[in-house]
Amino acid sequence: GVSLVRRVADLVAGRDGIRTVRGFYVEALVGASGPIVGVRGARLDGGELEIVAPTVVLACGGAGAVYARHDNQASIFGQGYRLAAEAGLDLWDMEFVQSYPIVLDEPGMPMTMIYPPYPAEARLVAASGEDLLQKHGLGNINQAIIRKRDTFSATLVAEGKAGAVRMDLRAVPDDLWEAHPLSLLKRFKAECRQRPIRIAPAVHFFMGGVCTDEDGRTRRGGLFACGETVWGLHGANRMGGNALMECLVSGRLAGLGAARWAETHPGISGEAVSPSVGPRVPGSEREDLRDLRRRLQALASEYAGVVRSGEGMAEGLREAESVWQALRTARTDGPKERVLREDLLSAAFTLRAVLTAGLGRLESRGSILRADYPAQDDARWLRNSRLTWDAAADRFHVQYVPPEGG
């Protein structure tokens, strides 16, 4: 992902007619009750900036970094979800958060997804030494990854309570380490050849998000969205192998849709201007923002993880609201702290969305597995959650609506 984004950034920078703005952090969309006409935020070298434009595309990714264990970029905190909801858009199916079952979890090593296909020699070993594929009848590990990510992750979480689960790659032939995907782990080859390595499920993808039409357009004029910010492509659990295709398809649709909107709504030229309103007002309380980040990530992992319960989600929601309030009154000194505070507000906002939507779904479906409601209930719960942010009440309102045609 990082390599692709860097390549795209280089290509964009070299294209005539495209002006890039670096060192700018978006905090809000511009547009009162009408169309969105730009963005507003902070310059990382200090000061405020507003960019006026006929269209805005939210391409912000998901929110994996809200969790302590994840394979996303470290700053992916749900910023797009918060921008959209504060602009009046509903968030759909935010309870559905997918974990990838096999992620490197060795102390001192970066949390890295171990990509399929897995060689036939790979084994999954419980703390007791048992072969987990045989114990749980999982059969082919590659098929389990693609088709059973939710239950596979739950199995590994349950086994992990008795001790670390490990992947044994010692029997893999040398030549396979030179080919994809194991070549991505070459820097850890020595450790992997010496002993089984610790693995654990980690948050990978958010199925929920913003509703768009076939052109990537939201119900706010001038506002488009693509990628993981968008809801509706993956149901209750995304199947493996379609990440790049989703990016290409939804990105192209949103880009073309935004271009058509701009052509038919002349009069707004993209330019940087002085902000029309003042910056968000920080609080006066001195808070340890990094400690609040750790607290949020621990809350998400404990109460909104692979297996949840009503009691746990209710407690998690209370604590997430407490962190949200602490962040709102937190003082910031300088642009870096300001950006971190905004990131963490987005993280707390997104966690509240996940827990609020999950509390009301009294069943297990796709990527949400409830210990207190273990069965899927199509008779009553073949529904989508719809969250509406109420700024005055400082909370979400949730409805569960039948799918169109249902």
N, C-alpha and C positions, 0 to 999 in steps of 0.2 A: 504493500500500500504506500509506504513512504517513498519508495523508488519511483512509483508511478506518478505520485503527486509532484515530486521534484521535477520529473521530466515534463509534465504538463506545465508547471510553473515556468520552466525554462523556455518552452515553446511560446507561451503567452507573452513572456517578457520580450521575445524577439519579433513579435508580430506588430506591424504598423497599425495604427488606429486603436490600439489597446493601451490604456494608461493604467499602471498599477500603483497602488498606494501601500507602502510598507509601514510597519510600526504603528498600526491603527487597530484599535479594539472596538468592535461594535457593541454598544450597550442597548440600543433601542431602534425601532423602526420609526420613520417619520411619516406622519399622516394621521390626522385626528380621526374623523369618522368616514372620510372618503378614501380614495385610493392611496396606497403606499407610494411615497415619492422620494424615498431615500433612506439613509441610515445616519445615526448619530452615535458618537462615542468619544473615546479618549485616545490621544496621541501618546505613544509610549515614551516620547521625549518630553512629555508635559503638555498640558493644554487640551482644548476641546476641538473637535472637528465634526462637521456635518457634510455629508455628500448627497447632493440632490441628484436624482436619477428617475427616469420614467418607469423603470422596473427594478425590482430587487429579487434575487434568487437565493433562497435558503439552501445552502449545500454544506451543512454543518456536521454531518455524521450523526451518530447516536449519542450514547451516554455511558459507555462502558466503564470509564474511569471513576464513575460514582462508586464503584465496587472496589474492595481491596484487592481482589484477584480478578484480573481482566487481561485481554490481549489487545486492547485498543491503544491509541496514542494517549499519553499521560494527561492531556488537557481536554479530552472529549467528555464534557460534563453535562450535555443536554442543552447547550446554549440555544440551539435552534428551536427546541421545544418551548423554552421560556420566551424567546422573542415572539414566536407565533401566538402563544397563549395570551401574552400581555397585549398583543395587538388585536385580541378578540376572537381568535380562532380556537375551535375545539380541538382537543387531543383525543385520539381514538386508540383503544386497545393497548393502553400503556402498561397493563399488568403483564404482558407477554414479553419476557426477557429471556433470550436464549443463552445458555452456557455451552461452550465447546468442551467436550469431555477430557481431552488429552492436551494439557498445557504443562510445560516444564515448570516445576515448583521446587527447584533446588535452591537452598540458601546460598547467596552469593552469585547466583546466575540470574540473568534477566528472564522475566516471565515470557516465555516464547511458545507459541502454538506449534505443536509437532504435527506437521501436515500429512494427510494421506496422499497417495496410498501407502499403507504400512507393509513392510516386507513380511513374508510368511514366517520368518524366524522370530519376529517380535512377539513378546509375551507380556501380559499384564499380571502382576504378582501382588497378592494381598500381603498385609503385614505378617500373616501366619505362614506365608510361603506358598499358599494355594494359587493355582492358575485360575484367574477370575473368569476368563472366557469359558472354561469348562464348568466352573462352579455355577455360573449363572446361565449357561446355555446360550451364550451370546453368538457363538459360531464365528463367522467372519467379522473381524474387527472393522474392516473397511465398510461393510454394509451397515454395521451398527452405528458407525459415525454418521453415515449419510441419512439413514432412515429412522434411527431411534435415539437421536441426540438427547432428548429429554429424559427418557427412562435410563439410558446409559449413564448420563451425568448423575442421576439420582442414585444409581447403583454404586458409582465410585464415591459419592459423598458418604453413603452409608458405610461402605468399607473403610473409608478414611477415618471414621470415628474410632476404629480399633487400632489405627496406626497408619503410617504412610503407605499409599499405594505406589507401586513402582512399575516402570516399563523396562523390560530386560531386552537390550539390543546387542548383547555380547555375541550372539551367534550369527549376526548379520555379516555376510561376506564383505570384504574390503571394497570390492568394485561398486557395491550399492551405495557406499558412502560418497562416491564421486558423482552420483546421479541425483537428480531431483526426485523426492523432496529432502532426502537425508543430507544432501550437500549443504542445505541451509543450516545444519547443525554441526558442520565440520569443526568449528572451533571448540565444540564440546565432545569431539569424537573420543579423545583419550579417556575422559571420565566415563563415557558410555561403554567403552570397551572393558573398563575395569570393574564396573559394578552397575546394577540396575539403578536407574535415575528416578527421582521422585516426580510424580505427575499428579495433577488434580484438575477438576473442571474449573473453568474461568469464564466470566461473562464475555460474550462474543458479539451479540447483535440484539437490537431492539426492533420488535415487529411493529410496535405502535408508532403513532406520530400524527402528522398533519394530513388532512384529506385534500387531494387535488383532483382535477379532471384529467382527461387524456393528454392535455397540453402542459401538464405540470402546474396549472393555475389554481390558486386557492380561492376562497370566496372573498378575499380582500383584493380589490382591483390593484393591479400592478405588482402583486406579490406571488412569486412562484416558488416551488420547492422541488428537490430531487434527492435521490439516494435514501439513506437510512432515516433522514428527517421525515420521509413520507410514509404514511400508513396505507395498508390495503393490498400490498403485493404478496404477502407471505402468510396470511391467515394467522393461526395460533402458533405456528412454529415454522421457521424458514428451513427449507431443505438445503443441503450442502451443494456447493458447486455452481452457484449462480451469482456470486457477488460481483464479479467484473461485468457480467451481462447486465445486471441491474444498474450499475453505475453508468454504463454506456447508454442504455436505453432511456432511463429516466433523466439522465443529464442532457442527452440530446433533445428529448421532448421539451424539457423545461427551458433549455436555451433557445430553441426555435420559437417556443410559445412566447417567451419574454421578448424576443426580437420582434415578433409580429405585434405584440402589444405596444412596444415602443414606437413602431412605425405608424400605428393607427392612433397614437396619443401624442402628437407633437407638442412642442412648447416647453418641454422640460429637458434641458440638456445636462448631461452628467458633468458636475463640477463641484469642487470643494468650496464651501461657504462658511461663514461664521454661524455657529449654532443658533437656532431660533429660540431655544430655551436653555436654561442653565443645566449644568451636569447633575447627575443623581447626587443627592446630598448624603454623604456618609455620616455615621454616628459619631459619638464621642467616647465610646467605651473602648478600652484597650483590650483586645482579644488576641490570643495566639491563633492565627489563621491556619497554620499548619497542623496544630492540634485539632482544630475543628474539622479540617479535611480528614484526618485519621479517624475522627469520631464518626463522621458521615459514612466513610467507606466501611467501617466496622458495622454500623447500623444496617447498611444496605446488604452486606454479606450475611448478617445474622438473620434479619427479618424479611428480606426480599430476595433471598437466594433461590437455589434450585428447588428446595422443598420448603413450603411455608405453612403457616397456620393462622387462623383468625386471631387468636390471642397474641401471637407474635407480631402480626402485621399491625394490630391496634397499638401495641407498645412501641413498635418502630415508628409509627406515624406520630405518636405523642413526642417521642424524642427528636424526630426530624423537624417537627414544628418548633421545638425548643432551640435547635441549632439554627433554624431559619431566623428566629427572632434575635438570636445572638449576633448573627451576621448582619442583620439590618441595622443594628445599633453599633456595629464595630467601626472603630476609627481606622483610617488608612493613612499611611505616610508615604507618599510618592506613587508614581504610576504602577510600579510592579505590585505593590500591595493592593492598589485599586483593582487591577486586573484579577488578582487572585481572589479578592472578595467577590467580584462579579462572577467568576467561575464557580465559586462555592455556593453562591446564591442560586445559580442555575442547577448545581448538583442537588441542593436541598429541595428545590422546586420540583425537579424531576423525580427524586425519591418519593416525595409526597404524592406525586401523580401515580407512580407505580403502586404504592401502598393503598391509596384511596381506591383505585380501580380494582385492585386485587381483593380487598376486603369484601366487596359486595359480590364477587363471583364465587358462589357456593358450589364449586365443583373443581375437578382437575381437567384441564384441557391443554393439549399442546405443551407449551413450555412452562405453564403454571401448574405445579403439582402441589396440592394441598393435603397435608397429613390428615386433617379433620374432614375433608370431603374428597376421598381418593378416586371416586368414580366420575366419568364424564356423563353429564346429564343433558342430553339433547332435547328432552321434552321441555325443560324449563330454561336452559342456558345456552341455546343456540342464538346468542345475542352478542352484539358489540358494545363495549363500554364507550361512553362519550363523556369526556371531562370538559367542564367549562370553568375557567378561572374567574372568580369573583374578587376583584381587587379591593372593593370596599370592605368585604367580610374577611379578606385575606385567607381564602380557602377555595378548594375545588368543590363544585357540585357534580355529581355523577348520575348518569342515566344508563340503562342497559336497553338497547333498542334492537328489534329484530332486523336482520339483514334485508336489503331490498329484495323483494320477491319472496321473502320468507314468511 
